[in-house]
Amino acid sequence: MPSTFRLLRNLAVLGGIVFAVVWALATFVEPTPREMTVTVPIDIDK
């Protein structure tokens, strides 16, 4: 049983680290808006 608790603890710590990284990226990184142009091909065959 101790190895199960150790596994669960390690998974919880890893999940917390991943959550903290995602939260930090969402909070501190501001995307820079820019214009985008997309060329849409005309389908003449129909």
C-alpha positions in Angstrom: 0.0 0.0 0.0 2.7 2.6 0.6 3.8 2.4 -3.0 0.2 3.2 -4.0 0.1 6.3 -1.8 3.5 7.3 -3.1 2.2 7.0 -6.7 -0.9 9.0 -5.9 1.1 11.7 -4.1 3.5 11.9 -7.1 0.7 12.2 -9.5 -1.0 14.9 -7.4 2.3 16.8 -7.3 2.8 16.5 -11.0 -0.8 17.5 -11.7 -0.3 20.5 -9.4 2.8 21.6 -11.3 1.1 21.2 -14.7 -1.9 23.2 -13.4 0.4 25.9 -12.1 2.2 26.2 -15.4 -1.0 26.4 -17.4 -2.4 29.0 -14.9 0.9 31.1 -15.2 0.8 31.0 -19.0 -2.8 32.0 -19.1 -2.2 34.8 -16.6 1.1 36.3 -17.5 1.4 35.8 -21.3 -0.5 38.3 -23.4 -1.1 37.3 -27.1 -0.3 40.0 -29.6 -3.3 40.6 -31.9 -2.5 41.0 -35.6 -4.3 41.0 -38.9 -4.7 37.8 -40.8 -5.6 37.3 -44.5 -6.8 34.0 -45.8 -7.3 33.4 -49.5 -10.4 31.2 -50.2 -10.2 29.4 -53.5 -13.4 29.7 -55.7 -14.9 26.3 -56.6 -16.2 26.7 -60.2 -16.8 23.0 -60.9 -20.1 22.8 -59.1 
